[in-house]
Amino acid sequence: MTPQEVRSSASLASIFALRMLGMFLILPVFAVHARSMPGGDNATLIGLAMGMYGLTQSFGQIPFGAASDRFGRKPVIIAGLLLFALGSFIAAFASTLEWVIVGRAVQGAGAISAAVTAFIADATREEHRTKAMAMVGGSIGITFAVSLIAAPLLYRVIGMGGIFGLTGVLSLLAILVVAYVVPPAPRMVALPKVPFSAVLRDKELMRLNYGVFVLHLSQMAMFVVVPQALVKFAGIPVADHWKIYLPVVLASFILMLPPVFVGEKQGKMKQVFLGAIGLMLAVQAGFFVFLHAPGHWLFLAGLLLAFFVAFNILEASQPSLVSRIAPPAAKGSALGVYNTLQALGLFCGGALGGWLNQHVGGYAVFAVCAAVTLVWLIMAASMRNLPRRGATQPGGARA
């Protein structure tokens, strides 16, 4: 990659990570904090507050992507970051769960994911685009890990309102990064148009779109239950949850690297991908069993470790796979659909997880997550195994 490609990819991945930070920072602490707010006895409202961000994101991804095609990537990204900051400040000063929901909705309305990933596709050559998209996937996994560790510490120091306010300030600072650090978008090269319907009908992309929906549904639903489980079964207050998350997250990054490196080098990413989905399914089953028959809290920590290993592998690999599979003229559309399904997963996970936790029980959350993950595993079993990068495909094309 050229220095400009690295600069574009790294700076845009950091913008993408900031957007996810606004969502991830509340996951480890909000479900417990919300119980101290008016309406906090309603688990459905808590789940809605956690997932509303994803609902408005899902409505905005394709329109924001289309607007970036027409008006330029940078202006659309800056507009989205302004909306994100506004929503953060609304949530920071919210005194009820209903106002938190409003703030989260405005945060999510700044749906810049498709515009950012399309910008990365514009700024990188085809042979390096997979690396750039992997930066985005990796940035999400790292942001998730940092959030789980930092959120309890920040909650102790500045409270929930301070966390929301901090994400708003960071969003405003990110506008300066877009304006002055991200290189200008290159001139677009005209390519034969690909119908949007063709993107929607592509079976390989459909598998990945369903997969990112399930991954983020499970992630959000899980953190409606897990913080309370750590308090109840491990006796660890929310402000000290980082003592569990830190060693688990660090270990998960170490454990995820060998399968990814081996899979990429030997052209066996399909096997790695299926293995990660299978591990995710086993984690859901493990949480289900634990909530039915609680054991030692170390078993809970082991399940968290397995979850992070699977999540990091899947989160880092899926955007890269979308960028490789999508037709060159339809990468923006494909990434718009992908990010829409990701956002829908976030909303459905929060809303469904909260409803199930209130009306059925925490174990039901993991039963539903296991069911949709099993469907994902079945669908992914017939996916095409892409050759390793740089390998020659039939017909002389390069992967």
C-alpha positions as CSV (number, residue, x, y, z in Angstrom):
1,M,0.0,0.0,0.0
2,T,1.2,3.5,-0.8
3,P,1.6,6.0,2.1
4,Q,-1.6,7.8,1.0
5,E,-3.6,4.5,0.9
6,V,-2.4,3.7,4.5
7,R,-3.2,7.3,5.6
8,S,-6.7,7.1,4.1
9,S,-7.5,3.6,5.4
10,A,-6.2,4.2,8.9
11,S,-7.8,7.6,9.3
12,L,-11.2,6.4,8.0
13,A,-11.0,3.3,10.0
14,S,-10.6,5.5,13.1
15,I,-13.7,7.4,12.2
16,F,-15.6,4.2,11.8
17,A,-14.3,3.0,15.2
18,L,-15.4,6.2,16.8
19,R,-19.0,5.7,15.6
20,M,-18.9,2.2,17.1
21,L,-17.4,3.6,20.3
22,G,-20.6,5.6,20.9
23,M,-22.5,2.3,21.0
24,F,-20.1,0.0,22.6
25,L,-19.2,2.2,25.6
26,I,-22.6,1.9,27.1
27,L,-22.9,-1.9,26.7
28,P,-21.0,-3.0,29.9
29,V,-22.7,-0.5,32.2
30,F,-26.0,0.8,30.9
31,A,-28.2,-2.1,31.7
32,V,-27.2,-1.8,35.4
33,H,-27.2,2.1,35.4
34,A,-30.6,2.4,33.8
35,R,-32.2,0.7,36.8
36,S,-31.5,3.9,38.8
37,M,-33.4,6.1,36.3
38,P,-37.2,6.7,36.1
39,G,-38.6,3.8,34.1
40,G,-35.5,1.7,34.9
41,D,-37.7,-1.2,36.1
42,N,-38.8,-1.8,32.6
43,A,-36.2,-4.1,30.9
44,T,-37.9,-3.6,27.5
45,L,-37.2,0.1,27.7
46,I,-33.6,-0.6,28.7
47,G,-33.2,-2.9,25.7
48,L,-34.8,-0.3,23.4
49,A,-32.5,2.4,24.7
50,M,-29.5,0.2,23.9
51,G,-30.8,-0.9,20.5
52,M,-32.5,2.3,19.2
53,Y,-29.1,3.5,17.8
54,G,-29.1,0.5,15.4
55,L,-32.7,1.1,14.2
56,T,-32.1,4.7,13.0
57,Q,-28.7,3.5,11.6
58,S,-30.5,0.9,9.5
59,F,-32.8,3.6,8.0
60,G,-29.9,5.9,7.1
61,Q,-27.2,3.7,5.7
62,I,-28.4,3.4,2.1
63,P,-29.6,7.0,1.8
64,F,-26.3,8.3,3.3
65,G,-24.3,6.1,0.9
66,A,-26.3,7.4,-2.1
67,A,-25.9,11.0,-0.9
68,S,-22.1,10.5,-0.7
69,D,-22.1,9.4,-4.3
70,R,-23.9,12.6,-5.3
71,F,-22.5,15.2,-2.9
72,G,-19.1,13.7,-2.0
73,R,-17.9,11.5,0.8
74,K,-16.5,14.1,3.1
75,P,-19.5,16.4,3.4
76,V,-21.8,13.5,4.1
77,I,-19.5,12.0,6.7
78,I,-19.2,15.4,8.5
79,A,-23.0,15.8,8.5
80,G,-23.3,12.4,10.1
81,L,-20.7,13.1,12.8
82,L,-22.6,16.3,13.7
83,L,-25.8,14.3,14.1
84,F,-23.9,11.8,16.2
85,A,-22.5,14.5,18.5
86,L,-26.0,16.1,18.9
87,G,-27.5,12.8,19.9
88,S,-24.6,12.2,22.4
89,F,-25.3,15.5,24.1
90,I,-29.1,14.8,24.3
91,A,-28.4,11.5,26.0
92,A,-25.8,13.1,28.3
93,F,-28.3,15.4,29.8
94,A,-31.2,12.9,29.7
95,S,-33.0,12.5,33.1
96,T,-35.3,9.6,31.9
97,L,-35.0,6.5,29.8
98,E,-37.3,8.0,27.2
99,W,-34.9,10.9,26.6
100,V,-31.9,8.5,26.4
101,I,-33.9,6.7,23.7
102,V,-34.3,10.0,21.8
103,G,-30.6,10.7,22.1
104,R,-29.7,7.3,20.9
105,A,-32.0,7.7,17.9
106,V,-30.4,11.0,16.9
107,Q,-26.9,9.4,17.4
108,G,-27.8,6.6,15.0
109,A,-29.3,9.0,12.4
110,G,-25.7,9.9,11.6
111,A,-25.4,6.7,9.5
112,I,-21.9,7.1,8.0
113,S,-20.8,3.5,7.8
114,A,-21.6,3.0,4.1
115,A,-20.1,6.4,3.2
116,V,-16.9,5.6,5.1
117,T,-16.4,2.2,3.6
118,A,-17.2,3.5,0.1
119,F,-14.6,6.2,0.7
120,I,-12.0,3.5,1.6
121,A,-12.9,1.6,-1.5
122,D,-12.4,4.8,-3.6
123,A,-9.0,5.5,-2.0
124,T,-7.4,2.1,-2.4
125,R,-6.4,0.0,-5.3
126,E,-8.2,-3.3,-5.8
127,E,-5.3,-5.4,-4.8
128,H,-5.0,-3.7,-1.5
129,R,-8.7,-3.1,-0.7
130,T,-9.0,-6.3,1.4
131,K,-6.3,-5.0,3.7
132,A,-8.0,-1.7,4.0
133,M,-11.4,-3.3,4.8
134,A,-9.7,-5.6,7.3
135,M,-8.5,-2.4,9.1
136,V,-12.2,-1.4,9.4
137,G,-13.2,-4.9,10.8
138,G,-10.2,-4.9,13.1
139,S,-11.0,-1.4,14.3
140,I,-14.5,-2.5,15.4
141,G,-13.1,-5.5,17.3
142,I,-10.5,-3.3,19.0
143,T,-13.0,-0.6,19.8
144,F,-15.3,-3.2,21.3
145,A,-12.5,-4.6,23.5
146,V,-11.4,-1.1,24.6
147,S,-15.0,-0.1,25.4
148,L,-15.5,-3.2,27.7
149,I,-12.4,-2.3,29.6
150,A,-12.7,1.5,29.7
151,A,-16.5,1.8,30.3
152,P,-16.5,0.6,33.9
153,L,-13.6,2.9,34.7
154,L,-15.1,5.9,33.0
155,Y,-18.5,5.1,34.7
156,R,-16.8,5.3,38.1
157,V,-15.1,8.6,37.3
158,I,-17.5,10.6,35.1
159,G,-20.8,8.6,35.2
160,M,-23.2,7.7,32.4
161,G,-23.8,11.3,31.4
162,G,-20.1,11.9,31.2
163,I,-19.6,8.9,28.9
164,F,-22.3,10.2,26.5
165,G,-20.8,13.7,26.6
166,L,-17.3,12.3,25.9
167,T,-18.5,10.5,22.8
168,G,-20.0,13.8,21.6
169,V,-16.8,15.7,22.1
170,L,-14.8,12.9,20.3
171,S,-17.3,13.1,17.4
172,L,-16.6,16.8,17.0
173,L,-12.9,16.2,17.1
174,A,-13.3,13.5,14.4
175,I,-14.7,16.2,12.1
176,L,-11.3,17.8,12.2
177,V,-9.7,14.4,11.2
178,V,-12.1,14.1,8.2
179,A,-11.4,17.7,7.2
180,Y,-7.6,17.9,7.6
181,V,-6.2,14.3,8.0
182,V,-8.2,12.2,5.5
183,P,-6.8,12.8,2.0
184,P,-9.2,14.1,-0.7
185,A,-11.3,11.5,-2.4
186,P,-9.9,10.4,-5.7
187,R,-11.7,11.1,-8.9
188,M,-14.3,8.4,-9.6
189,V,-13.7,6.1,-12.5
190,A,-16.8,5.2,-14.5
191,L,-17.7,1.6,-14.4
192,P,-20.6,-0.4,-16.0
193,K,-23.6,-0.1,-13.7
194,V,-24.7,-3.0,-11.7
195,P,-28.5,-3.2,-10.8
196,F,-29.2,-2.9,-7.1
197,S,-31.4,-5.9,-7.4
198,A,-28.3,-7.9,-8.5
199,V,-26.6,-7.0,-5.2
200,L,-29.6,-8.1,-3.2
201,R,-29.9,-11.4,-5.1
202,D,-26.2,-12.4,-4.7
203,K,-26.2,-15.5,-2.6
204,E,-22.7,-15.0,-1.2
205,L,-23.5,-11.5,-0.1
206,M,-26.8,-12.6,1.4
207,R,-24.9,-15.1,3.6
208,L,-22.6,-12.3,4.9
209,N,-25.5,-9.9,5.4
210,Y,-27.4,-12.4,7.4
211,G,-24.2,-13.2,9.3
212,V,-23.5,-9.6,10.4
213,F,-27.1,-9.3,11.4
214,V,-26.9,-12.3,13.7
215,L,-23.4,-11.4,15.0
216,H,-24.6,-7.9,16.2
217,L,-28.0,-9.1,17.4
218,S,-26.2,-11.7,19.6
219,Q,-23.7,-9.1,20.8
220,M,-26.3,-6.5,21.8
221,A,-28.7,-9.1,23.3
222,M,-25.9,-10.7,25.3
223,F,-25.0,-7.4,27.0
224,V,-28.5,-6.9,28.2
225,V,-27.9,-9.9,30.4
226,V,-24.2,-10.3,31.1
227,P,-23.4,-7.2,33.2
228,Q,-26.2,-8.2,35.6
229,A,-25.0,-11.8,35.6
230,L,-21.5,-10.6,36.6
231,V,-23.0,-8.7,39.5
232,K,-25.3,-11.5,40.6
233,F,-23.1,-14.6,40.2
234,A,-19.6,-13.2,40.5
235,G,-20.4,-10.5,43.1
236,I,-18.4,-7.9,41.1
237,P,-19.8,-4.3,41.0
238,V,-20.1,-2.7,37.6
239,A,-17.2,-0.3,38.2
240,D,-14.9,-3.4,38.6
241,H,-16.1,-5.4,35.6
242,W,-12.9,-4.3,33.8
243,K,-11.0,-6.7,36.0
244,I,-12.8,-9.5,34.1
245,Y,-12.9,-7.9,30.6
246,L,-9.2,-6.8,30.5
247,P,-7.6,-10.3,30.8
248,V,-10.3,-11.9,28.7
249,V,-10.1,-9.4,25.9
250,L,-6.3,-9.4,25.7
251,A,-6.3,-13.2,25.7
252,S,-8.9,-13.3,22.9
253,F,-6.8,-11.1,20.6
254,I,-3.8,-13.5,21.1
255,L,-6.0,-16.5,20.4
256,M,-7.7,-15.1,17.3
257,L,-4.5,-14.4,15.4
258,P,-3.2,-17.9,14.6
259,P,-6.4,-19.2,12.9
260,V,-6.7,-16.0,10.9
261,F,-3.1,-16.0,9.8
262,V,-3.2,-19.7,8.9
263,G,-6.6,-19.4,7.1
264,E,-5.3,-16.4,5.0
265,K,-2.0,-18.0,4.2
266,Q,-3.4,-21.4,3.2
267,G,-6.6,-20.3,1.6
268,K,-8.7,-21.9,4.3
269,M,-10.7,-18.9,5.6
270,K,-14.0,-20.7,5.0
271,Q,-12.9,-23.3,7.6
272,V,-11.8,-20.6,10.0
273,F,-15.1,-18.7,9.4
274,L,-17.2,-21.8,10.1
275,G,-15.2,-22.6,13.2
276,A,-15.8,-19.2,14.6
277,I,-19.6,-19.4,14.0
278,G,-19.6,-22.9,15.6
279,L,-17.7,-21.4,18.6
280,M,-20.3,-18.6,18.8
281,L,-23.1,-21.2,18.9
282,A,-21.3,-23.1,21.7
283,V,-21.0,-19.9,23.7
284,Q,-24.8,-19.2,23.4
285,A,-25.5,-22.8,24.6
286,G,-23.0,-22.3,27.4
287,F,-24.7,-19.2,28.7
288,F,-28.1,-20.9,28.4
289,V,-26.9,-23.7,30.6
290,F,-25.2,-21.4,33.1
291,L,-28.3,-19.3,33.7
292,H,-30.3,-22.5,34.2
293,A,-27.8,-24.1,36.6
294,P,-25.2,-21.4,37.8
295,G,-21.8,-22.7,38.5
296,H,-18.5,-21.0,39.4
297,W,-18.1,-17.5,38.0
298,L,-14.9,-18.6,36.2
299,F,-17.1,-20.6,33.8
300,L,-18.8,-17.3,33.0
301,A,-15.4,-15.7,32.3
302,G,-14.5,-18.7,30.1
303,L,-17.6,-18.1,28.0
304,L,-16.8,-14.5,27.6
305,L,-13.3,-15.4,26.4
306,A,-14.7,-17.8,23.8
307,F,-17.2,-15.2,22.7
308,F,-14.5,-12.5,22.1
309,V,-12.4,-14.9,20.1
310,A,-15.3,-15.8,17.8
311,F,-16.5,-12.2,17.6
312,N,-13.1,-10.7,16.7
313,I,-12.5,-13.3,14.0
314,L,-15.9,-12.7,12.4
315,E,-15.9,-8.9,12.8
316,A,-12.5,-8.6,11.2
317,S,-13.1,-11.0,8.3
318,Q,-16.7,-10.2,7.1
319,P,-16.1,-6.6,5.7
320,S,-13.1,-7.9,3.9
321,L,-15.1,-10.8,2.4
322,V,-17.8,-8.3,1.2
323,S,-15.3,-6.2,-0.5
324,R,-13.8,-9.2,-2.3
325,I,-17.1,-10.7,-3.4
326,A,-19.1,-7.6,-4.4
327,P,-18.9,-6.4,-8.1
328,P,-16.4,-3.5,-8.4
329,A,-19.1,-1.2,-9.7
330,A,-21.4,-2.1,-6.8
331,K,-19.2,-2.1,-3.8
332,G,-20.9,1.0,-2.3
333,S,-24.3,-0.6,-2.6
334,A,-23.1,-3.9,-1.2
335,L,-21.5,-2.2,1.8
336,G,-24.6,-0.1,2.3
337,V,-26.8,-3.2,2.5
338,Y,-24.2,-4.9,4.7
339,N,-24.1,-2.0,7.2
340,T,-27.9,-1.7,7.1
341,L,-28.1,-5.4,8.3
342,Q,-25.5,-4.8,10.9
343,A,-27.4,-1.8,12.3
344,L,-30.7,-3.8,12.2
345,G,-29.0,-6.5,14.2
346,L,-27.9,-4.0,16.9
347,F,-31.5,-2.7,17.2
348,C,-33.1,-6.1,17.2
349,G,-30.6,-7.5,19.7
350,G,-31.2,-4.7,22.2
351,A,-35.0,-4.6,21.8
352,L,-35.5,-8.3,21.7
353,G,-33.0,-9.0,24.4
354,G,-34.7,-6.5,26.7
355,W,-38.1,-7.9,26.0
356,L,-37.1,-11.5,26.5
357,N,-35.1,-10.7,29.6
358,Q,-38.1,-9.0,31.2
359,H,-41.0,-11.4,30.1
360,V,-39.3,-14.8,29.9
361,G,-35.8,-14.7,31.5
362,G,-32.1,-14.2,30.6
363,Y,-31.8,-17.8,29.4
364,A,-34.4,-17.1,26.7
365,V,-32.1,-14.5,25.2
366,F,-29.4,-17.1,24.6
367,A,-31.9,-19.7,23.4
368,V,-33.0,-17.3,20.6
369,C,-29.4,-16.3,19.8
370,A,-28.4,-19.9,19.6
371,A,-31.2,-20.6,17.2
372,V,-30.4,-17.8,14.7
373,T,-26.7,-18.7,15.0
374,L,-27.4,-22.3,14.1
375,V,-29.3,-21.0,10.9
376,W,-26.2,-18.9,10.1
377,L,-23.9,-21.9,10.5
378,I,-26.1,-23.9,8.1
379,M,-26.2,-21.1,5.6
380,A,-22.4,-20.5,5.7
381,A,-21.6,-24.2,5.3
382,S,-22.2,-23.9,1.5
383,M,-20.3,-20.6,1.1
384,R,-17.6,-20.3,-1.6
385,N,-14.1,-20.7,-0.3
386,L,-12.1,-17.8,-1.6
387,P,-8.5,-18.5,-2.6
388,R,-5.7,-16.9,-0.6
389,R,-4.9,-13.3,-1.6
390,G,-2.8,-13.0,-4.6
391,A,-3.5,-16.6,-5.7
392,T,-4.5,-17.2,-9.4
393,Q,-8.1,-18.1,-9.9
394,P,-9.5,-20.0,-12.9
395,G,-9.3,-17.7,-16.0
396,G,-6.1,-16.1,-14.8
397,A,-7.6,-13.5,-12.4
398,R,-5.9,-12.7,-9.2
399,A,-7.7,-12.9,-5.8
